[in-house]
């Protein structure tokens, strides 16, 4: 086999990775195992909104009244929840901790200043104090 045909067969065999655009809230994918909910693409969701997975997990724990743990790329929640409920809470998280309140752009970062957590917008330059989770 020549190089081109080997390359073509490699593209066919490799599973494509789902990517998100410049800023997109990726919908969760998962399933139930007994009384637990498994979110299989949790790290991808956190990466798409450009936030630490542990911060997002803490928020979901509080909002969904559930304990959870991160295992590899998955989030394991201790109770049965629908993907609709989880997606709504992620949208709430984005509105509180990702989007700039002034210009509504997602180009923000969380920074610690004098013991306070601040949301700093890279687009307009404003800073806002946000509540800790």
C-alpha atoms as a printed R data frame, in Angstrom:
    type eleno elety resid chain resno       x      y      z
1   ATOM     1    CA   UNK     A     1   0.000  0.000  0.000
2   ATOM     2    CA   UNK     A     2   1.215  3.478 -0.759
3   ATOM     3    CA   UNK     A     3   1.196  6.407  1.667
4   ATOM     4    CA   UNK     A     4  -2.021  7.974  0.347
5   ATOM     5    CA   UNK     A     5  -4.081  4.803  0.733
6   ATOM     6    CA   UNK     A     6  -2.665  4.185  4.240
7   ATOM     7    CA   UNK     A     7  -3.565  7.734  5.208
8   ATOM     8    CA   UNK     A     8  -7.081  7.354  3.826
9   ATOM     9    CA   UNK     A     9  -7.650  4.105  5.750
10  ATOM    10    CA   UNK     A    10  -6.380  5.786  8.937
11  ATOM    11    CA   UNK     A    11  -8.931  8.618  8.525
12  ATOM    12    CA   UNK     A    12 -11.709  6.056  8.155
13  ATOM    13    CA   UNK     A    13 -10.668  4.157 11.292
14  ATOM    14    CA   UNK     A    14 -10.108  7.147 13.557
15  ATOM    15    CA   UNK     A    15 -13.215  8.274 15.395
16  ATOM    16    CA   UNK     A    16 -13.805 12.022 14.833
17  ATOM    17    CA   UNK     A    17 -13.645 14.167 17.976
18  ATOM    18    CA   UNK     A    18 -16.595 16.461 18.511
19  ATOM    19    CA   UNK     A    19 -15.379 20.044 18.639
20  ATOM    20    CA   UNK     A    20 -17.033 23.231 19.726
21  ATOM    21    CA   UNK     A    21 -16.915 26.547 17.913
22  ATOM    22    CA   UNK     A    22 -15.501 29.840 19.185
23  ATOM    23    CA   UNK     A    23 -18.016 29.802 21.974
24  ATOM    24    CA   UNK     A    24 -20.651 27.156 22.185
25  ATOM    25    CA   UNK     A    25 -22.400 25.537 25.099
26  ATOM    26    CA   UNK     A    26 -22.086 21.864 24.262
27  ATOM    27    CA   UNK     A    27 -25.039 19.708 25.282
28  ATOM    28    CA   UNK     A    28 -24.318 16.926 27.744
29  ATOM    29    CA   UNK     A    29 -24.351 13.293 26.683
30  ATOM    30    CA   UNK     A    30 -24.780 10.467 29.093
31  ATOM    31    CA   UNK     A    31 -26.851  7.700 30.567
32  ATOM    32    CA   UNK     A    32 -28.178  6.295 33.824
33  ATOM    33    CA   UNK     A    33 -26.610  3.441 35.771
34  ATOM    34    CA   UNK     A    34 -28.980  2.448 38.525
35  ATOM    35    CA   UNK     A    35 -29.593  5.585 40.568
36  ATOM    36    CA   UNK     A    36 -26.576  7.435 39.139
37  ATOM    37    CA   UNK     A    37 -26.313  9.753 36.154
38  ATOM    38    CA   UNK     A    38 -23.161  9.505 34.045
39  ATOM    39    CA   UNK     A    39 -22.241 12.526 31.890
40  ATOM    40    CA   UNK     A    40 -19.807 11.069 29.361
41  ATOM    41    CA   UNK     A    41 -18.635 14.326 27.726
42  ATOM    42    CA   UNK     A    42 -18.220 16.451 30.873
43  ATOM    43    CA   UNK     A    43 -14.609 17.528 30.253
44  ATOM    44    CA   UNK     A    44 -15.497 18.563 26.686
45  ATOM    45    CA   UNK     A    45 -18.374 20.675 28.029
46  ATOM    46    CA   UNK     A    46 -16.065 22.387 30.554
47  ATOM    47    CA   UNK     A    47 -13.401 22.940 27.896
48  ATOM    48    CA   UNK     A    48 -15.894 24.524 25.476
49  ATOM    49    CA   UNK     A    49 -16.952 27.121 28.056
50  ATOM    50    CA   UNK     A    50 -13.292 27.582 29.093
51  ATOM    51    CA   UNK     A    51 -13.714 26.880 32.798
52  ATOM    52    CA   UNK     A    52 -12.155 24.402 35.204
53  ATOM    53    CA   UNK     A    53 -14.110 21.180 35.402
54  ATOM    54    CA   UNK     A    54 -13.903 21.214 39.213
55  ATOM    55    CA   UNK     A    55 -15.516 24.676 39.368
56  ATOM    56    CA   UNK     A    56 -18.355 23.602 37.078
57  ATOM    57    CA   UNK     A    57 -18.781 20.387 39.093
58  ATOM    58    CA   UNK     A    58 -19.104 22.335 42.379
59  ATOM    59    CA   UNK     A    59 -21.779 24.543 40.823
60  ATOM    60    CA   UNK     A    60 -23.729 21.551 39.496
61  ATOM    61    CA   UNK     A    61 -23.499 19.817 42.882
62  ATOM    62    CA   UNK     A    62 -25.089 22.810 44.572
63  ATOM    63    CA   UNK     A    63 -27.719 23.510 41.922
64  ATOM    64    CA   UNK     A    64 -28.765 19.890 41.412
65  ATOM    65    CA   UNK     A    65 -28.595 18.943 45.115
66  ATOM    66    CA   UNK     A    66 -26.348 16.044 44.295
67  ATOM    67    CA   UNK     A    67 -22.857 14.863 45.067
68  ATOM    68    CA   UNK     A    68 -20.584 13.915 42.207
69  ATOM    69    CA   UNK     A    69 -17.108 12.893 41.176
70  ATOM    70    CA   UNK     A    70 -15.008 13.244 38.046
71  ATOM    71    CA   UNK     A    71 -13.734  9.952 36.665
72  ATOM    72    CA   UNK     A    72 -11.626 10.415 33.536
73  ATOM    73    CA   UNK     A    73 -13.705 12.451 31.073
74  ATOM    74    CA   UNK     A    74 -16.951 11.596 32.865
75  ATOM    75    CA   UNK     A    75 -18.939 13.191 35.656
76  ATOM    76    CA   UNK     A    76 -20.781 10.743 37.880
77  ATOM    77    CA   UNK     A    77 -23.755 12.288 39.695
78  ATOM    78    CA   UNK     A    78 -25.223 10.398 42.651
79  ATOM    79    CA   UNK     A    79 -28.862 10.695 41.548
80  ATOM    80    CA   UNK     A    80 -30.958 10.270 38.429
81  ATOM    81    CA   UNK     A    81 -31.254 13.508 36.477
82  ATOM    82    CA   UNK     A    82 -32.403 14.296 32.969
83  ATOM    83    CA   UNK     A    83 -30.023 15.842 30.464
84  ATOM    84    CA   UNK     A    84 -32.477 18.750 30.177
85  ATOM    85    CA   UNK     A    85 -32.025 19.570 33.881
86  ATOM    86    CA   UNK     A    86 -28.238 19.404 33.620
87  ATOM    87    CA   UNK     A    87 -28.147 21.521 30.429
88  ATOM    88    CA   UNK     A    88 -30.333 24.204 32.068
89  ATOM    89    CA   UNK     A    89 -27.932 24.404 35.029
90  ATOM    90    CA   UNK     A    90 -24.924 24.651 32.709
91  ATOM    91    CA   UNK     A    91 -26.615 27.551 30.892
92  ATOM    92    CA   UNK     A    92 -27.186 29.228 34.269
93  ATOM    93    CA   UNK     A    93 -23.490 28.676 35.098
94  ATOM    94    CA   UNK     A    94 -22.463 30.296 31.802
95  ATOM    95    CA   UNK     A    95 -24.648 33.336 32.499
96  ATOM    96    CA   UNK     A    96 -23.201 33.745 36.007
97  ATOM    97    CA   UNK     A    97 -19.539 32.766 35.564
98  ATOM    98    CA   UNK     A    98 -18.648 33.054 31.867
99  ATOM    99    CA   UNK     A    99 -20.503 35.828 30.032
100 ATOM   100    CA   UNK     A   100 -19.539 39.435 30.765
101 ATOM   101    CA   UNK     A   101 -22.487 41.294 32.353
102 ATOM   102    CA   UNK     A   102 -21.638 44.463 30.401
103 ATOM   103    CA   UNK     A   103 -20.761 43.377 26.857
104 ATOM   104    CA   UNK     A   104 -22.201 39.794 26.993
105 ATOM   105    CA   UNK     A   105 -19.040 38.323 25.435
106 ATOM   106    CA   UNK     A   106 -17.569 35.017 26.633
107 ATOM   107    CA   UNK     A   107 -13.966 36.306 26.624
108 ATOM   108    CA   UNK     A   108 -13.623 36.258 30.401
109 ATOM   109    CA   UNK     A   109 -11.522 34.632 33.075
110 ATOM   110    CA   UNK     A   110 -11.923 34.031 36.792
111 ATOM   111    CA   UNK     A   111  -9.193 35.666 38.885
112 ATOM   112    CA   UNK     A   112  -8.561 35.870 42.623
113 ATOM   113    CA   UNK     A   113  -7.922 39.363 44.020
114 ATOM   114    CA   UNK     A   114  -7.602 40.099 47.736
115 ATOM   115    CA   UNK     A   115  -9.553 36.973 48.657
116 ATOM   116    CA   UNK     A   116 -12.388 37.736 46.240
117 ATOM   117    CA   UNK     A   117 -13.222 35.969 43.001
118 ATOM   118    CA   UNK     A   118 -13.495 38.373 40.097
119 ATOM   119    CA   UNK     A   119 -14.792 37.899 36.561
120 ATOM   120    CA   UNK     A   120 -12.442 39.839 34.281
121 ATOM   121    CA   UNK     A   121 -13.550 40.552 30.721
122 ATOM   122    CA   UNK     A   122 -10.783 40.498 28.140
123 ATOM   123    CA   UNK     A   123 -13.012 42.224 25.552
124 ATOM   124    CA   UNK     A   124 -14.189 45.346 27.409
125 ATOM   125    CA   UNK     A   125 -11.785 45.303 30.380
126 ATOM   126    CA   UNK     A   126 -14.403 45.415 33.147
127 ATOM   127    CA   UNK     A   127 -14.163 43.415 36.373
128 ATOM   128    CA   UNK     A   128 -17.040 42.106 38.433
129 ATOM   129    CA   UNK     A   129 -17.032 40.424 41.800
130 ATOM   130    CA   UNK     A   130 -18.816 37.083 41.715
131 ATOM   131    CA   UNK     A   131 -20.018 34.896 44.528
132 ATOM   132    CA   UNK     A   132 -17.941 31.897 45.449
133 ATOM   133    CA   UNK     A   133 -19.579 28.532 45.081
